[in-house]
Amino acid sequence: EKRMARKSESVVVSLAGNIDNHQGATAFGVVGAALYASFDKLRCTFYECCKPQTDWIKPNISALRHVLDKNLHGQHLVKEVVPKALKSHFMNHEPTKALVMSFHGWTGGGKNYVSKFIAESIYKLGMKSKYVHMFVSTVHFPHEDKSDIYKLHLQDWIRGNVSKCERSLFIFDEIDKMPLGMINGIKPFIDYHESIDRIDFRKSIFLFLSNTGGPNITQEMLNLWYLKKKREEVSMNDLENLIQLGAFNEQGGLHKSELIKHSLVDHYVPFLPLERTHIKLCVKDELHRRGIAPTDDIISKVAEDMSYYPANIKLFSKTGCKRVAQKVGYILANEEYDSIFGLD
Ligand SMILES: Nc1ncnc2c1ncn2[C@@H]1O[C@H](COP(=O)(O)OP(=O)(O)OP(=O)(O)O)[C@@H](O)[C@H]1O
């Protein structure tokens, strides 16, 4: 009897100990969670994080509109399409798919420039954000014969990054130079899936940049110019037939890709070839950037120094605004401008 009594006593003691342990563990867990939450909050104050209630990721479409109006010359269609597309993506808390925009146009028309503004309008750190990922085909995927390996790496990369932050931005520059078929590896992530391996890709954004369709856009703009249609009156409808004809997918990158077959590109955004007036505005911008008051003399010299197409009417700059900064530097190096720099 005594032994029984001792045993049951010890059972009671050990049970009580367990309950105590359990309560202790629970209390410890609660304190730990609270500590972790405040540590996490503190961490998010100083280091970029993906939490919605912080201001690291805070889409601001009015700011984007403003910055495009101020800085982007000659691209009224871009100003019309891009902010709207982003706004409708962000307004929807449960988008059905990732937002995919494909930018097309001649070199130097502002495709990278606009991508940068988009990143800055969403992420506090802009292009430097760890949630913005830029791929340049000729740099990241240079070998055609390695497309299978690249595809797997790219899929891992996208999966890994979206699992860390649903609001990730992926920019693919020179997509027309991406090894054939590689782009199909991205398809599952931008399709209408709720989630893949419990990762939701539908809040992410994909931008594809290429010169594909640039010559067709230029030709169409030239035709419209001959028809005396004002540039600012050219609408998306005027260029719609290029999309219908697949001119933006003529070669490389998106060509024959699953994205096209399944209509996964949401917006084709045409960048128009820039004219002399726009080049002059870019020269002004560059002078301002250098802290130099623009003069007609410098502006005309730089504009004259650019190459234009077609040869007879010299309407469009062959390199858009791309080489303006170098040309400005070169012209300012002439002795006659030494006084500006206090060198005379
Ligand atoms: N439409 C524009 N308005 C104002 N500045 C522009 C415009 N387009 C280009 N620029 C200027 O020229 C620079 C180069 O342009 P950007 O790299 O965006 O051209 P791109 O279209 O991406 O060319 P590519 O097809 O060769 O990659 C920009 O950083 C910007 O300073």
The ligand as an SDF file (V2000), in Angstrom:
LIG
                    3D

 31 33  0  0  0  0  0  0  0  0999 V2000
   12.4670   58.9730  -74.2480 N   0  0  0  0  0  0  0  0  0  0  0  0
   13.4800   59.4340  -73.5320 C   0  0  0  0  0  0  0  0  0  0  0  0
   13.3790   60.5770  -72.8250 N   0  0  0  0  0  0  0  0  0  0  0  0
   14.4090   61.0510  -72.1040 C   0  0  0  0  0  0  0  0  0  0  0  0
   15.6140   60.4540  -72.0310 N   0  0  0  0  0  0  0  0  0  0  0  0
   15.7770   59.3110  -72.7060 C   0  0  0  0  0  0  0  0  0  0  0  0
   14.7250   58.7540  -73.4870 C   0  0  0  0  0  0  0  0  0  0  0  0
   15.1760   57.6210  -74.0400 N   0  0  0  0  0  0  0  0  0  0  0  0
   16.4380   57.4770  -73.6430 C   0  0  0  0  0  0  0  0  0  0  0  0
   16.8100   58.4830  -72.8280 N   0  0  0  0  0  0  0  0  0  0  0  0
   18.1310   58.6880  -72.2300 C   0  0  0  0  0  0  0  0  0  0  0  0
   19.0350   57.8080  -72.8960 O   0  0  0  0  0  0  0  0  0  0  0  0
   19.5840   56.8640  -71.9760 C   0  0  0  0  0  0  0  0  0  0  0  0
   19.6260   55.4980  -72.6330 C   0  0  0  0  0  0  0  0  0  0  0  0
   18.3030   55.0420  -72.8560 O   0  0  0  0  0  0  0  0  0  0  0  0
   17.8150   53.5500  -72.5200 P   0  0  0  0  0  0  0  0  0  0  0  0
   18.9720   52.7700  -72.0200 O   0  0  0  0  0  0  0  0  0  0  0  0
   16.6100   53.6030  -71.6720 O   0  0  0  0  0  0  0  0  0  0  0  0
   17.4350   53.0470  -73.9700 O   0  0  0  0  0  0  0  0  0  0  0  0
   16.8840   51.6270  -74.3830 P   0  0  0  0  0  0  0  0  0  0  0  0
   15.6150   51.8720  -75.1190 O   0  0  0  0  0  0  0  0  0  0  0  0
   16.8130   50.7540  -73.2070 O   0  0  0  0  0  0  0  0  0  0  0  0
   18.0100   51.1640  -75.4160 O   0  0  0  0  0  0  0  0  0  0  0  0
   18.5100   49.6890  -75.8200 P   0  0  0  0  0  0  0  0  0  0  0  0
   17.4420   49.1110  -76.6850 O   0  0  0  0  0  0  0  0  0  0  0  0
   19.7690   49.9370  -76.5720 O   0  0  0  0  0  0  0  0  0  0  0  0
   18.7220   48.9230  -74.5410 O   0  0  0  0  0  0  0  0  0  0  0  0
   18.6780   56.9360  -70.7670 C   0  0  0  0  0  0  0  0  0  0  0  0
   19.3940   56.6260  -69.5960 O   0  0  0  0  0  0  0  0  0  0  0  0
   18.1840   58.3440  -70.7640 C   0  0  0  0  0  0  0  0  0  0  0  0
   19.1360   59.2030  -70.1640 O   0  0  0  0  0  0  0  0  0  0  0  0
  1  2  1  0
  2  3  1  0
  2  7  2  0
  3  4  2  0
  4  5  1  0
  5  6  2  0
  6  7  1  0
  6 10  1  0
  7  8  1  0
  8  9  2  0
  9 10  1  0
 10 11  1  0
 11 12  1  0
 11 30  1  0
 12 13  1  0
 13 14  1  0
 13 28  1  0
 14 15  1  0
 15 16  1  0
 16 17  2  0
 16 18  1  0
 16 19  1  0
 19 20  1  0
 20 21  2  0
 20 22  1  0
 20 23  1  0
 23 24  1  0
 24 25  2  0
 24 26  1  0
 24 27  1  0
 28 29  1  0
 28 30  1  0
 30 31  1  0
M  END
$$$$
